Amino acid sequence: MNQLGAGIAITGSGSATPEVTLDNNQLSQIVETSDEWITTRTGIRERHIADAQSSLSAIATKAASEAIAMAGIEPTDLDLILLATSTPDDLFGTACKIQNFLGATQAVAFDMTAACSGFVFGMVTASQFIRTGTYKNVLLIGADILSRWVDWSDRGSCILFGDGAGAVVMQANESDRLLGFELRSDGTLNKSLQLAYNAQPREIVNGVTVSQGNYQAITMNGKEIYRFAVHKVPEVIEKALFRANLSADKVDWLLLHQANQRILDAVAERLNIPAEKVISNLAHYGNTSAASIPLALDEAVRQGKIQQGDVIVSAGFGAGLTWGAAIFEWGR
């Protein structure tokens, strides 16, 4: 894309997951399901689950530390920390807590929420600060602990979600490695996937009533989300490819939000991208929301699959509803 200001490079990645795993056979002890039923419909075999002592800030800090080390910088070099999450430790925000844990004393830090699209939205947000020359070193983290908000009696949703964190370092660079993007939102479909506030009226003095309560468990219309994803995600990727002046055959890797293997396969088929170019690790992690793309990215980088200069098409989609695509080359 033709933009003023600095170019952008994605120079480091990291990831972290809780130690505890929950496989499909264990889930069958909770709800009426089976390993075969879950695997054939989703591709998921197990997921990592945070225990009662775990925190989002802890796994996010670990993922961030790995990304910073790979980028070859120090925490004090960071100018900005963006945390994409829907499940903060503190509703006021968790990014500043991570900043403290890292010792990133020079960095501005804040949370942002776009659910499962959060990492892609965060990448585009970070890019604006770099392109304008405001910041040079940005840490972008995608992290969620969805197990906090899962209804473990709902077999339609409890089989899907896992916990994790992933991070990348984005730096100002002479060559621009962020090639194109496209973001979309549609609030008319908001009820298709929600983690809604459940308000209870409370009269604090005569004639003055406030709303107090808690958040409900995750609710989802799975069929609606599937239809939305297989239709809208290829479309937004095509728009991003157009902005990047690229065709799908020039793509080295398709890296989608890890929600359902059937969605990954359907999107790749529509774009005529062969299966061997599709990055998928959801069999072992499930849907980790904002963490899923950077977690899968880091795993592929450390396995040696993704090499310097590879062109990656990433796309997130989820609650809001929100969806978006970002196309970038890996490395400096």
Buried (B, 14 or more C-beta within 10 A) or exposed (E): BEBEBBBBBBBBBBBBBBEEBBBBEEBBEEBEBEBEBBBEBBBBBBBBBBEEEBBBBBBBBBBBBBBBBBBEBBBEBBBBBBBBBBBBBEEEBBBBBBBEBBEBEBBBBEBBBBBBBBBBBBBBBBBEBBBEEBBBBBBBBBBBBBBBBBBEEBBBBBBBBBBBBBBBBBBBBEEBBBBBBBBBBEEEBEEBBBBEEEEEEEEEEEEEEEEEEEBEBBBBBBEBBBEBBBEBBBBBBBBBBEBBEBEBEEBBBBBBBBBBBBBBBBBBBBBEBEEEBBBBBBBBBBBBBBBBBBBBBBBBBBEEEBEEEBBBBBBBBBBBBBBBBBBBBBBB
